[in-house]
Amino acid sequence: MTRSPTGIEVTDDTAVRVITFTRPERRNGMDLRMFRAYYDALADAAADPAVRAVVITGAGGSFCSGATPDLLAELAGGEGREALVATLGHVPHLPLTLGKPLIAAINGGAAGLGLVHALYADVRFMAHDARLSTVFSRFGLVAEYGAAWLLPRQIGVANALDLLLSSRTVTAEEALRLGLVQHTAARGAVLETALDYARALVGTCSPTAMAVIKRQVWNGLQQDAATAAEEAVTLMARSFELPDLKEAVTAVRERRKPRFAPYSG
């Protein structure tokens, strides 16, 4: 792995792209350059047909402690806010547009912007001794980067308000109970556990089906039941015309893993 001055390092585990926050001396705190590099890495993964799943994690004992004090000071003025939009180079909700599974391996503490990065993942694994916090209200900040949109949809309105208003610390046990994370593991095993999950998706699931399912889930949150069901019927009929179904049936008959084509967007 080559050390990157941006604080973002990228490696590949077969068809799984691993993106690591690598400023452990700052608890992987994120400045504007690092934020941009992370989103660039996500965009690169989305465009690479060889990548079928993405895992994000942190180096050292932290996942991501959020925005650095320097970044917060920079954004305190109007020019700083304009610089964020211009420098980021991507829409703030970029992770939601990723047509591939995005999995967070929360190896340590995640707070503020760091927690938001984890919330944008489709599935979250958390170390048993890690801790989470929104922290925004304790700095006089609002729920940033879509946190107020994501949390109610993931853990319910009352639980979201609890975490956002209080900025209290959440343990892995509580995070699992709330549905904030889906799996927990020992600190030393959380990344490998997340990778095993990603490898299973890569080895057994259709990239096209997963991309469409992600879009169905997020779009469905804005639709009534009749619209969502009607859309599902249309999408299902379209899927019968694609080669993935035939390949899956053939693979079962031949007792082998399916060889699905990459998602074409």
C-alpha positions as CSV (number, residue, x, y, z in Angstrom):
1,M,0.0,0.0,0.0
2,T,1.5,3.4,-1.0
3,R,1.2,6.2,1.5
4,S,-1.0,9.0,0.1
5,P,-0.5,12.6,1.1
6,T,-4.3,13.1,0.9
7,G,-5.0,10.7,3.8
8,I,-6.9,8.3,1.5
9,E,-5.4,5.0,0.4
10,V,-7.0,2.6,-2.0
11,T,-6.3,-1.1,-2.4
12,D,-8.1,-4.0,-4.2
13,D,-9.1,-7.3,-2.8
14,T,-10.0,-9.1,-6.1
15,A,-13.2,-7.3,-7.1
16,V,-13.6,-5.4,-3.7
17,R,-12.2,-1.9,-3.6
18,V,-11.0,-1.0,-0.1
19,I,-10.8,2.7,0.7
20,T,-8.9,3.6,4.0
21,F,-8.8,6.8,5.9
22,T,-5.1,7.0,6.8
23,R,-4.4,9.8,9.2
24,P,-4.3,7.9,12.4
25,E,-2.2,10.5,14.2
26,R,-5.3,12.8,13.8
27,R,-7.8,10.0,14.4
28,N,-8.4,10.1,10.7
29,G,-9.9,13.6,11.0
30,M,-10.8,15.0,7.6
31,D,-9.8,18.3,6.0
32,L,-11.2,19.5,2.6
33,R,-8.4,17.8,0.6
34,M,-9.1,14.5,2.3
35,F,-12.8,14.8,1.8
36,R,-12.3,15.5,-1.9
37,A,-9.9,12.5,-2.2
38,Y,-12.4,10.2,-0.6
39,Y,-15.2,11.2,-2.9
40,D,-12.8,10.9,-5.9
41,A,-12.0,7.4,-4.7
42,L,-15.7,6.5,-4.6
43,A,-16.3,8.0,-8.1
44,D,-13.3,6.0,-9.4
45,A,-14.7,2.8,-7.9
46,A,-18.1,3.5,-9.4
47,A,-16.6,3.9,-12.9
48,D,-14.3,0.8,-12.7
49,P,-16.1,-2.3,-14.1
50,A,-13.7,-4.5,-12.2
51,V,-14.9,-3.2,-8.9
52,R,-18.1,-4.9,-7.6
53,A,-18.2,-3.8,-4.0
54,V,-16.5,-1.1,-1.9
55,V,-15.4,-1.3,1.8
56,I,-14.4,1.8,3.7
57,T,-12.5,1.7,7.0
58,G,-9.9,3.7,9.0
59,A,-6.3,3.1,9.9
60,G,-5.2,2.8,13.5
61,G,-7.8,3.0,16.3
62,S,-10.3,5.3,14.7
63,F,-12.7,5.2,11.8
64,C,-13.0,8.9,11.3
65,S,-13.2,11.6,14.0
66,G,-15.0,14.0,11.6
67,A,-14.0,17.4,10.3
68,T,-10.7,18.8,11.6
69,P,-10.7,22.0,13.6
70,D,-9.0,23.7,10.7
71,L,-11.7,22.7,8.4
72,L,-14.4,23.9,10.8
73,A,-12.6,27.2,11.1
74,E,-12.3,27.4,7.3
75,L,-16.0,26.8,6.8
76,A,-17.0,29.4,9.4
77,G,-17.2,32.2,6.8
78,G,-19.2,32.5,3.6
79,E,-16.1,32.1,1.4
80,G,-15.3,28.8,3.2
81,R,-18.8,27.4,2.4
82,E,-18.4,28.3,-1.2
83,A,-14.9,26.7,-1.2
84,L,-16.4,23.5,0.1
85,V,-18.9,23.2,-2.7
86,A,-16.3,24.1,-5.3
87,T,-13.5,22.0,-4.0
88,L,-15.5,18.9,-3.2
89,G,-16.2,18.4,-6.9
90,H,-19.1,16.0,-6.2
91,V,-22.7,16.2,-4.9
92,P,-22.7,15.8,-1.1
93,H,-24.9,12.6,-1.4
94,L,-22.4,11.0,-3.8
95,P,-22.3,7.7,-1.9
96,L,-26.1,7.2,-2.4
97,T,-25.5,7.3,-6.2
98,L,-23.0,4.5,-6.1
99,G,-24.4,1.6,-8.1
100,K,-22.3,-0.9,-6.1
101,P,-22.6,-2.1,-2.5
102,L,-20.9,0.3,-0.1
103,I,-19.9,-1.4,3.2
104,A,-18.4,0.4,6.3
105,A,-16.0,-1.4,8.6
106,I,-16.1,0.9,11.6
107,N,-12.9,-0.2,13.3
108,G,-13.0,2.6,15.9
109,G,-14.5,5.9,16.9
110,A,-16.7,7.7,14.3
111,A,-18.1,11.2,15.0
112,G,-19.6,14.1,13.1
113,L,-18.7,13.9,9.4
114,G,-17.0,10.5,10.1
115,L,-20.3,9.1,11.3
116,V,-22.1,10.5,8.3
117,H,-19.7,8.7,6.0
118,A,-20.6,5.5,7.8
119,L,-24.3,6.3,7.5
120,Y,-24.0,6.6,3.8
121,A,-22.9,3.0,3.6
122,D,-25.4,0.3,2.7
123,V,-24.3,-2.0,5.4
124,R,-22.2,-1.2,8.5
125,F,-19.9,-3.5,10.6
126,M,-18.7,-2.1,13.9
127,A,-16.0,-3.1,16.3
128,H,-17.3,-4.2,19.7
129,D,-15.4,-1.4,21.6
130,A,-15.9,1.4,19.1
131,R,-18.0,4.4,19.9
132,L,-20.2,6.7,17.7
133,S,-21.5,10.3,18.2
134,T,-23.2,12.9,16.0
135,V,-21.4,15.7,18.0
136,F,-23.0,18.5,15.9
137,S,-25.1,20.1,18.6
138,R,-22.1,20.3,21.0
139,F,-20.3,22.5,18.5
140,G,-23.3,24.7,17.7
141,L,-23.7,23.0,14.3
142,V,-26.8,21.6,12.5
143,A,-27.0,18.0,11.3
144,E,-24.5,18.1,8.4
145,Y,-24.2,16.5,5.0
146,G,-27.6,14.7,5.0
147,A,-27.4,13.3,8.6
148,A,-31.0,14.5,9.4
149,W,-32.3,12.8,6.3
150,L,-30.4,9.5,6.7
151,L,-30.8,8.8,10.4
152,P,-34.7,8.9,10.6
153,R,-34.8,6.5,7.7
154,Q,-32.4,4.2,9.3
155,I,-33.4,4.2,13.0
156,G,-36.7,6.1,13.2
157,V,-37.5,9.7,14.0
158,A,-37.4,9.6,17.8
159,N,-34.1,7.7,17.9
160,A,-32.6,10.0,15.3
161,L,-33.7,13.1,17.3
162,D,-32.2,11.5,20.4
163,L,-28.8,11.1,18.9
164,L,-28.8,14.4,17.0
165,L,-30.1,16.6,19.8
166,S,-28.0,15.1,22.6
167,S,-24.8,14.2,20.7
168,R,-24.3,11.5,23.2
169,T,-22.0,8.5,22.8
170,V,-23.4,5.3,21.4
171,T,-21.8,1.9,22.0
172,A,-21.7,-0.9,19.5
173,E,-24.3,-2.8,21.6
174,E,-26.7,0.1,21.4
175,A,-25.9,0.8,17.7
176,L,-26.8,-2.8,16.9
177,R,-30.0,-2.7,18.8
178,L,-31.1,0.6,17.1
179,G,-30.2,-0.7,13.7
180,L,-27.5,1.9,13.3
181,V,-25.2,-0.9,12.4
182,Q,-26.0,-4.4,11.2
183,H,-23.1,-6.5,12.4
184,T,-20.4,-6.3,15.2
185,A,-17.1,-8.0,15.5
186,A,-13.8,-7.7,17.5
187,R,-11.7,-4.7,16.7
188,G,-9.1,-6.8,15.0
189,A,-11.6,-8.7,13.0
190,V,-14.1,-6.1,11.8
191,L,-12.4,-5.3,8.5
192,E,-11.9,-8.9,7.6
193,T,-15.5,-9.7,8.6
194,A,-16.7,-6.8,6.3
195,L,-14.5,-8.0,3.5
196,D,-15.9,-11.6,3.8
197,Y,-19.4,-10.1,3.4
198,A,-18.3,-8.1,0.4
199,R,-16.6,-11.1,-1.1
200,A,-19.8,-13.1,-0.7
201,L,-21.7,-10.4,-2.6
202,V,-19.1,-10.4,-5.3
203,G,-19.1,-14.1,-5.7
204,T,-22.8,-14.8,-5.6
205,C,-24.9,-11.8,-6.5
206,S,-25.7,-10.0,-9.7
207,P,-24.1,-6.5,-9.9
208,T,-27.0,-5.3,-12.0
209,A,-29.6,-6.7,-9.6
210,M,-27.8,-5.1,-6.6
211,A,-27.6,-1.7,-8.3
212,V,-31.3,-1.8,-9.1
213,I,-32.2,-3.0,-5.6
214,K,-30.3,-0.1,-4.1
215,R,-32.2,2.3,-6.3
216,Q,-35.5,0.7,-5.5
217,V,-35.0,1.0,-1.8
218,W,-34.0,4.6,-1.8
219,N,-36.6,5.7,-4.4
220,G,-39.2,3.7,-2.5
221,L,-38.8,5.9,0.5
222,Q,-40.2,8.8,-1.5
223,Q,-43.0,6.8,-3.2
224,D,-46.4,5.5,-2.2
225,A,-46.9,1.7,-2.1
226,A,-48.8,1.5,-5.3
227,T,-46.1,3.4,-7.3
228,A,-43.3,1.3,-5.8
229,A,-45.1,-1.9,-6.5
230,E,-45.9,-0.9,-10.1
231,E,-42.3,0.1,-10.7
232,A,-41.1,-3.2,-9.2
233,V,-43.3,-5.1,-11.7
234,T,-41.8,-3.2,-14.6
235,L,-38.3,-3.7,-13.3
236,M,-38.9,-7.4,-12.8
237,A,-40.2,-7.9,-16.4
238,R,-37.1,-6.1,-17.6
239,S,-34.8,-8.4,-15.5
240,F,-36.3,-11.5,-17.3
241,E,-34.8,-10.1,-20.5
242,L,-31.3,-9.7,-19.1
243,P,-28.7,-12.5,-19.2
244,D,-28.2,-12.7,-15.4
245,L,-31.2,-14.8,-14.7
246,K,-30.2,-17.4,-17.3
247,E,-26.6,-17.4,-16.0
248,A,-27.8,-17.9,-12.4
249,V,-30.0,-20.9,-13.4
250,T,-27.2,-22.4,-15.5
251,A,-24.7,-22.0,-12.6
252,V,-27.1,-23.9,-10.3
253,R,-27.5,-26.7,-12.8
254,E,-23.7,-26.9,-13.3
255,R,-23.0,-26.6,-9.5
256,R,-20.7,-23.6,-9.9
257,K,-20.6,-19.9,-9.0
258,P,-22.4,-17.6,-11.4
259,R,-20.3,-15.5,-13.8
260,F,-22.3,-12.3,-13.9
261,A,-21.4,-9.4,-16.2
262,P,-20.3,-6.1,-14.6
263,Y,-23.0,-3.5,-13.9
264,S,-23.1,-1.1,-16.9
265,G,-25.0,1.8,-15.3
